[in-house]
Amino acid sequence: MDKKRLEVFLEFLIFGVVMGVVEDLIAVKFATDHLIDFRTVIIAFFISIPFAVIGELIVDKTNWLAKLSKNKSVRNMELFLEFLIFGIGMGVIEDLIAITLITGEQFSWQILGIITLITIPFAIIGELIVDYKDIIECKLDKTC
């Protein structure tokens, strides 16, 4: 396994799956006060895998706006849209699925509000760590 593939796999494992599980467990606990047990962790793990795959293989590898323009403000807009749509949007969807499958709790606006507040810091961490690394690589390689 070459260095780049190992890096992508570790990024997927650490940032995608582990942070997804932690976010799901925090959301379940704060939104429903459900007991966190082994079953809860296993369900959260399996829920986080497809979202980590989407985040790693699709979202972080597209750079669709950056390909259209070399303009720095366009790149910043892409990062913000990634953060907003994929970081927060997909995080909220993942947490809603986790709460529904783990607790059977019905949707409520209160749960949505709590989940959104929990998702924002995780989306920020994901964007700062993953995209910041990509920006540094881009500047070092002069590929953008």
C-alpha positions in Angstrom: 0.0 0.0 0.0 1.5 3.3 -1.0 1.7 6.3 1.2 -1.2 8.3 -0.4 -3.6 5.3 -0.2 -2.6 4.8 3.5 -3.2 8.5 4.2 -6.7 8.4 2.5 -7.6 5.2 4.4 -6.5 6.7 7.8 -8.3 10.0 7.0 -11.4 8.0 6.2 -11.0 5.8 9.4 -10.1 8.6 11.8 -12.0 11.6 10.6 -14.9 9.9 8.9 -15.9 6.9 11.0 -14.5 7.7 14.4 -15.7 11.3 14.4 -19.1 10.2 13.0 -19.5 7.7 15.8 -18.6 10.2 18.4 -21.0 12.8 16.9 -23.8 10.3 16.7 -23.3 9.2 20.3 -23.3 12.8 21.6 -26.4 13.6 19.5 -28.2 10.5 20.9 -27.3 11.3 24.5 -28.1 15.0 24.4 -31.2 14.8 22.2 -32.8 11.8 23.8 -30.9 11.1 27.1 -30.6 7.5 25.8 -28.1 5.2 27.6 -25.0 4.7 25.6 -24.2 1.0 25.6 -22.4 -1.5 23.3 -25.4 -1.8 21.0 -25.6 1.9 20.6 -21.9 2.2 19.6 -22.2 -0.6 17.1 -25.3 0.9 15.4 -23.6 4.3 15.4 -20.5 2.7 13.8 -22.5 1.2 11.0 -24.4 4.4 10.4 -21.2 6.4 10.1 -19.5 4.2 7.5 -21.6 5.3 4.5 -21.4 9.0 5.5 -17.7 8.7 5.9 -17.4 7.1 2.5 -19.5 9.9 0.9 -17.4 12.5 2.7 -14.0 11.1 1.8 -14.5 9.7 -1.7 -17.0 12.2 -3.1 -17.0 15.5 -1.3 -13.4 16.0 -0.4 -12.1 14.8 -3.8 -14.3 16.9 -6.1 -13.1 20.5 -5.7 -15.7 21.4 -8.3 -15.6 25.1 -7.9 -11.8 25.2 -7.7 -11.7 23.5 -11.1 -13.9 26.2 -12.6 -11.8 29.1 -11.3 -8.4 29.9 -9.9 -9.9 32.8 -8.0 -9.3 32.7 -4.2 -12.8 33.9 -3.4 -14.3 31.1 -5.4 -12.2 28.6 -3.5 -13.3 30.1 -0.2 -16.9 29.9 -1.4 -16.4 26.2 -2.3 -15.1 25.6 1.2 -18.0 27.4 2.8 -20.6 25.5 0.7 -18.8 22.2 1.5 -19.0 23.1 5.2 -22.6 24.2 5.0 -24.1 21.5 2.7 -22.0 18.5 3.5 -20.6 19.2 6.9 -23.7 20.4 8.5 -26.4 19.0 6.2 -25.1 15.5 6.0 -24.2 15.6 9.7 -27.7 16.4 10.7 -29.1 13.7 8.4 -26.7 11.2 9.9 -27.6 12.1 13.5 -31.3 12.0 12.7 -30.9 8.4 11.3 -28.8 7.5 14.4 -31.4 8.7 16.8 -34.2 7.1 14.9 -32.5 3.7 14.6 -31.0 3.7 18.1 -33.8 5.1 20.2 -36.9 4.9 17.9 -37.5 8.5 18.8 -39.8 10.5 16.5 -38.7 13.6 14.7 -39.2 16.9 16.6 -37.9 20.4 16.1 -36.3 20.3 19.5 -34.2 17.2 18.5 -33.3 18.9 15.2 -32.1 22.0 17.0 -30.0 20.0 19.4 -28.5 17.9 16.5 -27.7 21.1 14.5 -25.8 22.6 17.5 -23.9 19.4 17.9 -23.1 19.0 14.2 -21.7 22.5 13.7 -18.4 22.0 15.7 -17.9 18.6 14.1 -18.3 20.2 10.6 -15.9 22.9 11.5 -13.3 20.4 12.7 -13.8 18.3 9.6 -13.3 21.3 7.3 -10.4 22.8 9.2 -8.5 19.6 9.4 -9.3 17.9 6.1 -9.5 20.9 3.8 -6.7 22.8 5.5 -4.4 19.9 4.7 -5.6 20.0 1.1 -5.0 23.7 0.8 -1.4 23.3 2.2 -0.7 20.4 -0.3 -2.1 22.5 -3.1 0.1 25.5 -2.3 3.2 23.3 -1.9 2.6 21.4 -5.1 1.5 24.6 -6.9 -1.4 22.6 -8.4 -4.1 25.2 -7.7 
